[in-house]
Amino acid sequence: MSDDNTTDPDVKTEGDVLGARADDSSDTSASKDPSDWVTGDEPMTGPQRSYLDTLAREAGETLPADLTKAQASEHIDRLQSATGRGDGSSS
């Protein structure tokens, strides 16, 4: 019995990689504006909620609990800058 949906793992095809190569700077998915995300209007995820709670406490802020994924991402970026988290520096 053969499965027509299987591929030979030794045969490389264009776009067949999941991880980014060190010299590949053409992938802009990580820097895409959250307001342009297809799922940006869905409720924030559990991990986003948890991380935002931590960041907001450190920054002395309160945030609404009903943020969308896009809004949560924007607040995370802003609060990371405000708290010094996520910038690659060690504290």
Buried (B, 14 or more C-beta within 10 A) or exposed (E): EEEEEEEEEEEEEEEEEEEEEEEEEEEEEEEEEBEEBEEBEEBBEEEBBEBBEEBBEEBEBEBEEEBBBBBBBBBBEEBBEBBEBEEEEEE
